């Protein structure tokens, strides 16, 4: 088995300051995930927070993506160390943890993703897909360094603690959740409200100042481009389910009439 399996190209790219363009996968399906895997995105987000994704379907999606030149970033429903351990063992290397608000929480998540003595991740590599069931000789030696930990800051409290969160060693990037942040700031459903945009732009500068990668999801191309110009390093520019909604609805409208695809995206 090649040791290249151990490398995390997404983490390496972020460390070099390279921009990584991604797509959000909310359909929780390995077949559609494989279709998206061949589309040319640098990374694909497997969403376990707001889709019916569970550990088994996540495994199937990771297997579907494996032959393609794209990287899976996995979002668990919560920052539970037990879930994190399981996701790492089935082969996830990059994790996006939602609703991080304090440096204490961030420090715990760093430790949850690392083997002792740097953390408390349980050692089960001999029976784990991540180590190819013991066939990757140097897995235990390299696993800690190849984990990419992205923390999602999306509340007023999280913003207030952003400096401390971004300063923690072992945190590779901070993802700004515009939808929840707009709600927390009193502007639910308005991610482009001036107060939200100003907070996002300030947060990007703060994250960059600490040498970490800022990230976000923006389905509006102009909005995504603006945040990329501000310095965002990993940006998801679409959601599979929303793309399907628009394409199917627009196709039906062209043949049957009716209103164009409407409604503002929460992203």
SVG drawing of the C-alpha trace seen along z (x, -y; Angstrom):
<svg xmlns="http://www.w3.org/2000/svg" viewBox="-47 -47 53 52">
<polyline fill="none" stroke="black" stroke-width="0.4" points="0.0,0.0 1.4,-3.4 2.2,-5.8 0.8,-8.6 -2.6,-7.6 -1.3,-9.2 -0.8,-12.6 -3.5,-15.3 -3.2,-17.5 -6.0,-19.9 -4.1,-20.7 -0.9,-21.1 -2.5,-23.5 -4.0,-25.6 -0.6,-25.8 0.9,-27.1 -1.8,-29.8 -3.4,-28.2 -7.1,-28.9 -9.3,-25.8 -12.7,-25.9 -15.3,-23.4 -18.8,-22.1 -21.2,-21.3 -22.8,-17.8 -26.2,-17.8 -27.8,-14.9 -26.1,-12.3 -25.7,-9.9 -22.6,-8.1 -23.8,-8.0 -24.4,-11.7 -21.2,-12.3 -19.2,-10.4 -20.8,-12.5 -19.7,-15.6 -16.2,-14.2 -15.4,-14.3 -16.5,-17.9 -13.1,-19.5 -13.6,-20.9 -10.6,-20.9 -12.8,-19.7 -16.3,-18.4 -18.0,-18.9 -19.9,-15.8 -22.5,-17.4 -23.5,-15.4 -25.1,-18.4 -27.9,-19.4 -28.4,-16.3 -29.4,-12.7 -25.8,-11.6 -24.8,-8.9 -21.6,-7.0 -22.4,-4.3 -23.4,-6.6 -20.4,-8.8 -18.2,-5.7 -19.8,-5.0 -19.3,-8.6 -15.6,-8.5 -15.2,-5.3 -17.0,-6.9 -14.6,-9.9 -11.4,-8.0 -10.5,-7.4 -11.0,-11.1 -8.6,-14.1 -10.8,-15.9 -10.6,-16.0 -13.4,-15.1 -14.0,-17.4 -16.4,-15.9 -18.8,-17.8 -20.1,-15.8 -23.4,-16.9 -21.6,-18.1 -18.1,-18.1 -18.5,-14.8 -15.1,-13.1 -16.7,-9.7 -18.0,-10.7 -14.7,-12.3 -12.9,-9.1 -15.2,-7.1 -15.0,-9.5 -11.2,-9.5 -11.1,-5.7 -13.2,-5.4 -10.8,-7.5 -11.7,-11.2 -8.6,-13.4 -10.2,-16.8 -13.0,-17.7 -15.2,-20.8 -16.7,-21.0 -19.8,-23.2 -20.8,-25.7 -17.4,-26.3 -17.6,-29.2 -14.8,-29.1 -11.0,-28.4 -11.6,-25.6 -13.9,-23.9 -11.3,-24.4 -8.5,-22.9 -10.6,-19.9 -11.3,-19.3 -7.6,-19.6 -6.9,-16.8 -9.8,-14.7 -8.3,-14.5 -4.8,-13.5 -3.3,-10.4 -1.5,-10.5 0.5,-12.2 -0.8,-15.1 -4.4,-14.1 -6.8,-11.4 -7.9,-9.8 -8.4,-6.1 -5.9,-3.8 -7.7,-1.4 -5.8,-1.7 -5.3,2.1 -9.0,2.5 -9.6,-0.9 -10.0,-1.8 -7.9,-4.9 -4.8,-2.7 -6.0,-0.1 -6.5,2.3 -2.9,2.2 -1.4,2.2 -0.1,-1.4 3.0,-0.9 3.5,-4.5 -0.1,-5.5 0.3,-6.0 3.5,-8.1 1.9,-10.4 -1.8,-10.6 -1.6,-13.5 0.2,-15.7 -2.1,-14.9 -5.3,-15.8 -6.8,-19.1 -9.0,-20.6 -11.4,-23.3 -13.6,-25.0 -16.9,-26.6 -17.5,-30.0 -21.1,-31.1 -22.4,-32.9 -21.8,-36.3 -20.0,-34.5 -17.8,-32.7 -16.8,-36.0 -16.0,-37.5 -13.6,-34.6 -12.3,-34.4 -8.8,-35.7 -8.3,-33.1 -9.7,-30.3 -7.6,-31.1 -4.5,-31.3 -4.7,-27.7 -2.0,-25.3 -3.6,-22.5 -6.4,-24.5 -5.8,-24.8 -8.7,-27.0 -11.8,-28.7 -15.0,-28.5 -17.4,-31.4 -21.1,-30.2 -22.9,-33.1 -26.4,-31.6 -26.2,-31.0 -24.1,-34.1 -26.8,-36.3 -29.3,-34.7 -27.1,-35.2 -26.6,-38.9 -30.3,-39.4 -30.7,-39.3 -31.9,-35.7 -32.0,-34.8 -30.0,-37.9 -26.3,-36.8 -25.7,-39.9 -26.9,-42.3 -24.2,-45.0 -23.6,-44.1 -23.0,-40.5 -20.8,-41.3 -18.7,-43.6 -18.4,-40.9 -17.3,-38.4 -14.7,-40.6 -13.2,-41.5 -13.2,-37.8 -11.3,-36.9 -8.6,-39.5 -8.4,-38.2 -8.0,-34.5 -5.3,-35.5 -3.4,-37.5 -3.1,-34.3 -1.7,-32.4 -4.8,-30.2 -7.1,-29.7 -10.5,-31.4 -13.3,-29.6 -17.0,-29.9 -19.9,-28.8 -21.4,-31.3 -23.8,-30.1 -24.0,-33.6 -21.0,-33.8 -20.5,-37.6 -20.5,-37.1 -18.1,-34.2 -15.7,-36.3 -15.9,-39.2 -14.9,-37.0 -12.1,-35.4 -10.8,-38.9 -10.9,-39.6 -8.6,-36.6 -10.9,-33.6 -8.8,-30.4 -11.3,-27.6 -14.7,-28.6 -17.6,-26.3 -19.4,-27.9 -22.5,-25.7 -24.7,-23.0 -25.5,-19.9 -29.2,-19.9 -29.7,-23.5 -28.1,-23.0 -30.5,-20.2 -33.5,-22.2 -32.6,-25.1 -31.8,-22.9 -34.9,-20.8 -37.3,-23.7 -35.9,-25.8 -36.1,-22.9 -39.8,-22.3 -40.5,-26.1 -39.1,-26.3 -41.5,-23.6 -44.5,-24.2 -44.3,-27.9 -44.5,-29.3 -42.2,-31.4 -38.5,-31.3 -36.5,-29.7 -37.1,-32.0 -36.2,-32.5 -32.9,-33.8 -30.4,-31.2 -29.5,-31.3 -25.9,-31.1"/>
</svg>
